Amino acid sequence: MALISMNNINKDYTLGKTTIHAIKGVSFEIDRGEFLSVVGPSGCGKTTLLNIIGCIDKPTEGTVLFEGTDIATLSDNMESELRLKKIGFIFQSFNLIPVLNIFENIELPLIVGKVPKSERKKRVAYLVKAVGLEEFAAHKPDELSGGQRQRVAIARALVNKPDLVIADEPTANLDSVTGNTVLELMEKLNREEKVTFIFSTHNPEVMKYAHRIIHLKDGTISEVKSNGGRP
């Protein structure tokens, strides 16, 4: 069974008297353990599609199945529980809480999920080490570089042991060297932790890391191809 199945997804937005067709007739599946990229120019619908996959937004038409369950049948509480326990998010703006240190930022989803303290400390310590930030665990976000903050965001996304991690333009605010380092870390965690990653980009250099690429153009899929990952 596919982790995610999307069938004939359409998403419309109304702006005054104008209807914007952001996503049009999109269908594809995401298998467990994939390292998948959604690519295309700005405005092609990448973020809208990721928001639908991540249960942040709902399609106007079509069906989204998560592990075989139709997301449309879930209550708001069940959908929130799905996002908390099954899906991790990495944002290009990091979205870290400035008054919390790195350890506390990563730990926060576990506190929300009422995970016991001993288990929280163990999981956070493991991920702080996995992303190479052990010596910075007590630092606040504004004491870190952009690349280090993105590593914190990756650790936070993984701390609940999600089935799927969604990254919207994860290297957009980073220089190319730092961006490559972040992608290599994501690829390593995909390989070692068996977490499914889907990330968006419009950067050809970033696309090289994906094992499979879905090309979007004007809200529709123009091409799907296997990429084999970074050479």
C-alpha positions in Angstrom: 0.0 0.0 0.0 1.3 3.5 -0.9 1.9 5.9 2.0 0.0 8.7 0.1 -2.4 8.3 -2.8 -3.7 11.4 -4.6 -6.6 10.9 -7.1 -7.7 13.7 -9.4 -6.9 16.5 -7.0 -8.2 20.0 -7.8 -7.7 23.1 -5.7 -9.4 26.4 -6.5 -9.1 29.8 -4.7 -11.5 32.7 -5.1 -10.1 36.2 -5.3 -13.0 38.6 -5.6 -14.8 37.5 -8.8 -11.9 35.5 -10.1 -11.3 31.8 -9.5 -7.7 30.7 -9.4 -7.2 27.0 -10.4 -4.0 26.3 -8.3 -4.0 22.5 -8.8 -5.8 20.8 -11.7 -6.4 17.0 -12.0 -3.2 15.8 -10.1 -2.9 12.1 -9.4 0.2 10.2 -8.1 1.3 8.0 -5.2 4.2 8.3 -2.7 5.7 5.0 -1.5 7.3 4.5 1.9 10.9 5.4 2.0 10.9 7.7 -1.1 13.1 10.8 -1.4 10.8 12.7 -3.8 10.9 16.3 -5.2 8.1 18.4 -6.6 9.7 20.9 -8.9 8.6 23.8 -11.1 8.6 27.6 -11.4 7.2 29.9 -8.7 3.4 29.9 -8.9 3.1 26.4 -10.4 1.3 25.1 -7.3 4.1 23.4 -5.4 3.3 24.8 -2.0 -0.5 24.2 -2.5 0.2 20.6 -3.3 2.4 20.1 -0.3 -0.1 21.7 2.0 -2.8 19.3 0.7 -0.5 16.3 1.3 0.3 17.6 4.8 -3.3 18.0 5.7 -2.8 21.8 6.1 -5.2 22.5 3.2 -8.1 20.5 1.7 -8.6 19.9 -2.0 -11.7 21.4 -3.8 -12.2 18.1 -5.5 -10.5 14.7 -5.4 -9.3 12.1 -2.8 -6.2 12.0 -0.7 -5.5 8.7 1.1 -3.0 8.5 3.9 -2.0 4.9 4.6 -5.3 3.9 2.9 -7.5 6.3 4.9 -9.5 9.0 3.2 -8.4 12.2 4.9 -11.8 13.8 4.1 -13.4 11.3 6.5 -11.3 12.5 9.5 -12.6 14.8 12.2 -10.6 18.0 12.9 -9.1 16.3 16.0 -8.2 13.2 14.1 -6.6 15.3 11.4 -4.6 17.3 14.0 -3.5 14.0 15.5 -2.4 12.8 12.1 -0.3 15.9 11.5 1.3 15.7 15.0 2.2 12.0 14.9 2.6 11.0 11.3 3.8 14.2 9.4 6.9 16.4 10.0 7.3 19.8 8.4 10.4 21.7 7.5 9.8 25.4 6.5 12.1 27.6 4.5 11.8 30.3 7.2 12.7 27.7 9.9 9.8 28.7 12.2 11.9 28.2 15.4 10.8 29.8 18.7 13.3 32.4 19.6 13.0 32.2 23.4 13.6 28.5 23.4 17.1 26.9 23.0 17.8 24.3 20.4 17.1 21.3 22.6 13.8 22.9 23.7 12.7 23.7 20.1 13.2 20.1 19.0 11.5 18.8 22.2 8.4 20.9 21.8 6.3 18.6 19.5 7.0 15.8 22.1 5.6 17.9 24.9 2.5 18.7 22.8 2.2 15.0 22.2 2.5 14.2 25.9 5.5 12.0 25.5 7.1 11.1 28.9 10.1 13.2 29.9 12.6 10.4 29.9 11.7 9.4 26.4 11.7 13.1 25.2 15.2 13.6 26.5 16.4 10.4 24.8 14.9 11.2 21.4 16.0 14.8 21.4 19.6 13.9 22.4 19.7 11.4 19.6 18.6 13.9 16.9 20.8 16.7 18.2 23.7 14.4 17.6 22.3 13.1 14.3 22.2 16.6 12.8 25.6 17.6 14.2 24.6 20.2 16.8 25.6 18.7 20.1 27.7 21.6 21.1 24.9 24.1 20.3 22.1 22.4 22.2 21.8 25.2 24.7 22.0 28.0 22.1 19.1 30.1 21.0 18.1 30.2 17.3 19.5 33.7 16.8 23.0 32.4 17.9 23.1 30.0 15.0 23.7 30.3 11.2 21.0 29.7 8.7 22.3 26.2 7.9 22.4 25.3 11.6 18.8 26.6 12.1 17.6 24.5 9.2 19.3 21.5 10.8 17.3 22.2 14.0 14.1 22.4 11.9 15.0 19.0 10.4 15.5 17.4 13.8 12.2 18.9 15.1 10.4 17.5 12.0 11.8 14.0 12.8 11.4 14.0 16.6 7.9 12.4 16.6 9.2 9.6 14.3 6.8 10.6 11.5 6.1 8.5 8.4 6.4 11.5 6.2 8.5 14.7 6.2 7.4 17.6 4.0 10.0 20.3 3.2 8.8 23.4 1.2 11.9 25.0 -0.5 14.2 23.9 2.4 17.3 25.5 0.9 15.7 28.7 -0.4 17.3 30.9 2.3 20.7 29.2 2.3 23.8 29.6 0.2 24.6 26.8 -2.2 27.2 25.1 0.0 25.0 25.1 3.1 22.0 24.1 1.0 23.9 21.0 -0.3 24.9 20.1 3.3 21.3 20.3 4.4 20.1 18.1 1.5 22.9 15.6 2.2 21.6 15.4 5.8 18.0 14.9 4.7 19.2 12.2 2.3 21.2 10.5 5.0 18.2 10.5 7.4 16.0 9.2 4.7 18.4 6.3 4.1 19.1 5.5 7.8 15.8 6.3 9.4 13.6 5.1 6.5 11.6 8.3 6.7 9.8 9.3 3.5 10.8 12.8 2.3 9.0 15.1 -0.2 10.5 18.5 -0.9 9.7 21.3 -3.3 12.2 23.3 -5.3 12.7 25.3 -8.4 16.5 25.0 -8.3 18.0 22.5 -10.8 21.0 21.9 -8.4 18.6 20.8 -5.6 16.7 18.5 -8.0 19.8 16.3 -8.4 19.3 15.0 -4.9 15.8 13.6 -5.5 15.3 9.9 -6.3 12.0 10.7 -8.2 10.9 14.1 -9.6 7.4 15.3 -10.2 7.3 18.3 -12.5 4.5 20.8 -12.0 3.5 23.4 -14.6 0.4 25.6 -14.2 -1.0 23.4 -11.5 -0.8 20.1 -13.5 1.8 17.3 -13.7 3.9 17.7 -16.8 6.3 14.9 -16.2 7.3 12.3 -13.6 10.7 10.7 -13.8 13.1 8.6 -11.8 16.3 10.4 -11.0 18.5 7.9 -9.1 19.5 10.6 -6.6 22.6 12.7 -6.6 25.5 11.3 -8.8 
